[in-house]
């Protein structure tokens, strides 16, 4: 009987210890990368330097978040609450980071490609205007 009570008390204390130090695994640290990706997607795309600057700031924020999370997942740095990642969760953390990083790079590439397409179209339109004006000037003079 005493043994049963002792085992029950030990099991309860281990469970309480795991909850106290948050090793239960119920609550995971949330990645900031998906939120930063959504902010980047939400930028209004325009062919001006202000968009380019805002785009570059958001990309830099994503790069910084990836580096911070890489340190956290490898166990080299604590999270913002001062807790270190348990060794058993490092591999899962790295997989999640990899997934978020790939999504971020694809989003950055797609948005940059679209932005460069807009700039290129604007430059081609301007070149067409210059050609038309030059052609009309030549027609007038000859």
N, C-alpha and C positions, 0 to 999 in steps of 0.2 A: 504494500500500500504506500509506504513512504517512498519507494522507488518510483512509483507511478506519479506521485505528486512532484517529486524532484524532476522527472522527465518533463512533465507538463510545465513546470515553472521555467525550466531551461528553454524549452521550445518557445514559450511566450516571451522570454527575455531576448532570445535571438531575433524573434520577429519584431519586437519593439526596437531593438538596436538597429536592425536593417531599415525600419521606417524612420528612425531618428536621423540616421546619416544618409537617407535617401538612396539606399542601394536596392530598394525594392524593384526599381525599373519601371514603375507605373508612370512616372513623370519624366519625360525626356526633355533635354534642353532643346529649345526651338531654334532652328537655323534662321538667320537673318537674310540669307541669300534669296529665297523665294520672294520675300517682301521687296527687296532691292530690285529684283528682276521686274516685278510689277510696276514699280516706280519708273524704271527705265522705259518700259513699254508705254507708260502713260504720258511720256513727254510728247508735246505737240511738235510734229516734224515740220521744220521750215528750212528753207535754203538760206540760212543766215548764220553768222558766227555765234550768236547767242545759243542756238540749239547745239552747235558743235561743242561749246564750252559746257553746257549742262550735261550733254551726253558723256563727255569725258569725265566729269565729276562723278556721275553715277557709275561709270565703269570702274573708276578708281575706288569708289566705296565697295563695289562688289569684290574687287581684287583684295582689298584690306580685310573684308569679312572672310574670304576664303583663307587667307593667311592666318587669321585669328582662329578659325575653326580647325585648320590643319594642326596648329599648335595644341589646341584643346583635345582633338581626337588622338593625337600621338602621345598625350599625357604629359606634355612639356609645360602646359599652362593651365591654370584653373579657369572655370567659367566666371561670369560676372558676379556670382555669389560666393566665389572663393572655393568652390568644390572641384575636386579633380575627378576625371572620368575613371570609373572602375575598369580594370584591365579587361574584364570579360566583355565590355561594351565597345572597346576600341575598334574592332573590326567592323562592327555594325555602323559605328560613327563614321568611319572612313568611307564605307560604301555609300552612305547617305550624302556625305560631302562630295564624293565623286559624281553622284547623280546630279546634285545641285550645280556643281561646277560645269558639267557638260551642258546642262540646260542653259546656264548663264552664257557660256561661250557661243552656243547656237543662237541665242537671242541677240547677243551683241553683233554677231556676224550678219544675221538677217537684217537688223535695223541699220547697220552701217552700209550694207549693200543697197538697201532701199534709199537711204540718204544720198549715197553717191550717185544713184540713178537719177534722183531729183536734180542734183547739182549738174550732172552731165546734160540732162534735158534742157535745163536753163541755159547752159553755155552753148548748146547747139542752136537753140532758138535765137540767142543773141548773135551768133555767127551768121545765121540766116538773115537776120535784120541788116547786119553789116554788108553782106553780099548784095542784098536787094538795093540798099542805098548806093553802094558803089556802082552797081549796074545802071541804076537810074541816072547817076552823075555822069557816067560814060556816055549814055544815050543822049543826054542834054548837050554835052560838049562836042560830040562828033556829028 
